[in-house]
Amino acid sequence: MKYIILVPDGVADEPLAELGGKTPLEAARTPNMDLIAKKGLSGLVRIIPPGMAPGSDVGNLSVMGYDATQGFSGRAPLEAANLGILLKDDELAFRCNLVTITEDRMIDYSAGHISIEEATDIMATVSKELSDEHIKFYTGKSYRHIAVVKTKKAQDFLDTKCTPPHDIMGQKLAAYLPNGPMAKFLLSYMERAKSLLAKHPVNQFRMELKEPLANSLWFWGQGSRPRLETFKERYHATGSIISAVDLVNGIGRVVGLDIINVPGANGYYDTNYQGKAEYGLESLKKHDFVYIHVESTDEAGHNGDIKAKVDCIEKFDKYVVGTVLAYCNKHPDTRVLITPDHATPVSKRTHTAAPVPFAMCGKGIEHNGLDSYNEFSAATVGVHFQSGVDMINRFMQQ
């Protein structure tokens, strides 16, 4: 048996007046996702465990079949793992965004989705000028980077409240700056970075082009080294993962999946949808399982861009799901599951913990009566799985 999990990040949404009371998923043309619902089992699933923040870290762990309340220490260590950073017992990792702020507000959590090349140039300077015996900066992709802190006061750092910047777009900064035992430490590096970034050649050039400036660093998502059993130990299957996001690939590395890099996969609206599907299917010649993650739908939600979200959903359906279903027609011993890791409503521009629609089909999975894949259709049968672990256990069940 081959197993394929397709994750349109943050695709679940809420009804919008601009779409005649429909969600982007309802408004989009999705014949392939609808076909999975028509052929198999669908409904709602509670991906985010009660009491946990609805982040992509918790969400993707849950979709992969892991209980995020056990062995999970924070988002940044997972991203660090994908960069080859193996945390020691006296080290913690922080996610470190390049952001655009004014004197008092968060303007853009991604510095205008700054290019990898520009961000690499900026972070080289940050690492050279700000890294010391207490903290070291590492370059990730686009606006997403990592800072590793060496300390004997790990719990003090973990107890310091740091807010994801995508949760506070347009909000005043004062209420969301690091707060707690090690806030002063973090704020000191953020303050030093401001003057460094203000005069950086990349920002000078972006200013001339009237593009958002990467004028500040923002710390969040801290945690220590994660301790999770491998996917093979858990599900007795080997597998691979495809994503343009360090976090998702980091989860894959930690649980022993092969990381597949796809040319043109960039985590944004114009990512290589078709390539992700083709490379994923090719990996099934070697493995039993593949996890294909697409970030563009989540980015559209964070940007509050209705048109882009509908467009990304349709591209995902055509180029990813359509390609996978063509494979399934030739390989009947295959199961396919589609589910987001959380909802990212365009009206809220951030994640929510609401139950999300899932659909799975393939050998041994019976149809439960639904004929379309969207939030409204799934709600007619209610919550079918109370956790991502329950869903994946059913999906991987022989």
N, C-alpha and C positions, 0 to 999 in steps of 0.2 A: 504493500500500500504506500502511495505517495501522499503527502500532506502539504497543502499550500495555504498560508494565511496572508490575506491582503488587508493592509491597514491604511485607509485614507484618513490621515491624522485630523482629528477635530471636525470631521465631516458633519456630525450631528448638530442640529441647530434648532431654532424656534421659528414659529410662523412670523412672516414679515408682511406688513401692509403693502410694501413695494412689490411683492410677488403675489398679491391677491390673497393674502392669508396663508400662503404655502411656505414651507421651508425651502431653502436652496436645493435640498435633496429631492423634495417633491416636485419642484419646478424644473429640475434638470431632466434631460433625456437620458435614461439609464436602462436600456433594454437588457444589457448583460447582467447587471446586478439584480434586476427584476427576475431574470431567468433563474438565477440561483435560488431566489425565494420561491419561485414556482416549482422548482424541482426538489426542494429540500425543507429544512427546518429553519424557521425564523421567528423573531420576537424581540424582546428587550433583554438586556443584560446589565447588571450593576458592575461596571468595570472598576470604579473607584471604591475602595473599602470605606465603610463608615468612619468618619472622623479624620480621614486623610485628605490632604489638599489634592485637587484634581490636576496634577501635573502630568506631563508626558512621561516622566520617570515612572511614577506609580502606575500610570495607564498601560504603558508598554510592557512592564513587568507582569502586570495582571493578564494582558492579552497573551503573553508568552507562557502563562500557566504558573506564575510565581505569586505567592502571597506576600504583598509588599509590607505587611506588618511583621514579617520574619526575615531577618538577614539583610534588610535594606537600610542603608545609613544616610542616603542623600543623593541628589542628582549629580553633583559635580564629580564624585569619585567614578561614576560610570562613564562620564565623558572623558575623564582623565585616562581611564583604562584604554579607551580607543586611541589615545595619543601615545600609548606605550608607557604611561606614567604609572608605576607600581608603587602605591603609597606604603610607607613604613608605618610602624605602630605609633610613632610620634608625629605623624603628618596628617593634615586634613586638606581636602581640595575644596576650592570655591569656584563656582561658575563666575566668569568675569566678562560682562558684556561691554562692548563699545556702544555707547548711547549718545543721544543728542538731548541736552538739557538747556533750559534757560536758567536764569538766576534762581527761579523758584518752582519750575515745572519739568516733568518728564515729557519731552516732545516726541521722541522716537526711540523705542527699545532696541532698534537695530541699526541706528545711524544711517537710515535710508537704505537698508540692506546693502551695506558697504561691500564692495567686491573683495574677493579673497586676496587679490594682489595688493590692494590698498591696505587692507587690514594686516596683512603679513608685514608690510613696511612699517606700519604704526607700532605693531606689537614687538617688532625687533628693537625699536627705540625704547619702548616701555620696559622690556626685559633688561636691556643694557643699563638703563638709568635708574630703575626702581627695584630690581631684584637685589636682595641682600641675604644675610644669614638667617633672616626671619621669614622671608617670603620669596617665591620664585614664580615668574610669569611664563606661561607657555602659549604658543600660538595655535589656535584652532582653525575654524573656517568662518569667513565673513565676520559677523559681529560676535561670534561665540568663542570665548577663550577660557583659559584655566589659570588659576593662581593656587599654588601649593604653599601652605603655611606649616612651618616646623614649630612645634610647641609642646610643652608639658601640661598645658591647660586646655586640653581638647574639649572638655565639657563646657568650659566658658565660651569657647567659639561656637559650639553647638547650641548653646543657650542664647546666643546673640541673634535677635530677630533680623532677618534680611528678606526683603520683599522682591519677588520676581518683577522685573521692570515692565514686562508686557501686561502686568495686572494694573498698572497705574498710569497708562497713557493719558496725558492731559491733566494729570493730578498734581497738586502742590507737593513738592518733595519733602517738606519738613516732617510730615507725619510718617514717611516711609524710609527715611534714612536708617542705616543700621542702628539698632537699639539694644543695649544689653551690656554684658561684662566686657566684651572686646570691641565695642563700637568705636571707641576712640582710636584703637589700632587701625581698623579698617578705614575710618574716615581720614586718617592721616595720609594714607596712600592715595585715596580718592582725591584729596586736595592737592597733593603733589602732582598727580597726573593731569589735573586741569591746566596748569601752566605749561606742562610739557606738551600736551596735545594741542593747545591753542596755537603754538608756533610751529607745529609740525608741517612739513612741506605738503603732505597729502591733504591736510585740512586747508592750507592756504589755496591749493588748487581747487578743492571742492567749494570753497568760498567764492572763488571767481566764477564757478559754474552754477552758483546758487543751489548747491546740493546740501543736504543735511550734514552737519559736521559731527565727526566722532570726537566730541569734546569732553567726554568723561568716561571713567570706568565705573562699573556698578557690580558690587559683590552680592552673590546670593547662592542658594542651593548647596550649602556646605555639607560635608559629611566625611566619614572615615572610610577605610577600605571595606568594600562589601564582601560578604561571605555567603555565597549561594551555591547550591549543588548544580552540577552541569545538566544541560538539557538531556544528554544521553543517559545520565544516571536517573533522571526523573522520568523520561518517557521512552527509554530504550530505542532511541532513534538518533541518527546523525543528521546534521542540518547546516543551513547557511542563512545569512541575513543580508538584505540589501536595503540601504538607507543612505541619504545624503547628510544625515544628522549624527554628529559624534555621540550624542546620548544613546541613541538606539543601537548604533554599532558597538558602543561600549558595553551595553547590556549583553549583546551577542558575544563579545570577547569574554566577558566574565563567566558566561554559562557554556562556553566552549563551542560556539557556532563559528563556521567559516565566514569571514567578512568579504563580500564581493563588491568591488568598486566598479561602477558603471560610468563610462564616458558620458559627459553631459548631464549627469545627475547632480543637481545643484541645490535641491531643497526649496526651489521657488516655482513660480507659475510656469516657467518655461523649462522645467526639468525634462529629462529624457524618459518619458512614460513608457514608451515602447521598449526601450533598451532595458529598463528595469525588469519588465516581464520576461523578455527573451533571455537575459542573463540568469534570471531566477530559474526558469525552466531548464536551461542548460545544466544548472547545478544539480538537478534531480537525476542526472546520469550517474552522479557519485553519491548523492545523499537521499535520505527518505523525506526530508522536510525542508521547506524554504519559507522565510518570512519576508514579505515585500512591503516596505513602508514608504508612503508618499507624503511629504510634508506640505505640499502646496495648498491643500484645502485648509489646513490649520493657519497658514500664513494669511490667507484671504480673510479668515475669520478675525484674526488679530488686527488686520488692516481695516476692518469694517467694510470690506469691498464685496458687495452682493454679486455684482456682475462677474467678478473674478472667481468667486467661490463656485457659482453655477458652472462657469466655463471649466474650472479645474475638475469639478465632479464629472463633467461630460468627457473630458480627456481621460481621466482615470478609468471611467467605464469602458470607453472605446479601446484604448491602447493597452491598458493593464488587464482589466477583467476580460475583455474580448479575446485577447491573446491567450490568456490562461484557459478560458473555456474551449478554445480551439484545440488546445493540448489535451484537455480532458476528454474530448470527443474521440481522440485517438488512443487515449490511455484510460480506460474505464476504471481501473483500480486506483483512483485518485479521489481525494476529498479536498474541497475548497471551502474556506471560511472567510467571510468579509465582516470586519467590524472596526469602528474607530476606537481609539484609546481613551477618548473622552469627547465631550461636546465643546465646540468653540463658537458660540452664537455671534454673528456679525454685529448684532445690536449691543452686545456686552463687550466684545473685543477681548475676551479672556475666556479661560476654561470654566466649565461647570461640572458638577458631579452627577448630573442627571443620568438616569439609565439611557443607554444608547442602543440603536437597532443592530442586530446581527443577522446573518443568514449563512447557512452552511448546507452543502449538498455533496453527493457522492455515494460511493458504495456503502450500503448499510445505514444510510440516513434517510428516514421516511419524511414525506411531505406532510406539513401540518395545516395546509389550507390557504396560506397567504399567496398572493400573486404579484406583489411588488415590494421593493426594498426602500423603505423610508420610515421616518419616525411615527407617522400617523398609522400606517399599516401595522407596524410592529406593536403599537400600543393596543391594538384591538385584541391581542392575545395576552397582553400584560407582560410582566417580568417572568421570563422563562428560566433564566439563570441568576442566582443571587451573587455570583462572583465570576471573575474571569477564570479563576482556577476551575470552577465547576464546568464552565463552557469548554475549556480546552481539554479537560478530562473526558468530556463526552466526545469531542471532536477526534481525539487521539485514541479513543476506545476501539479495540479490535472486535 
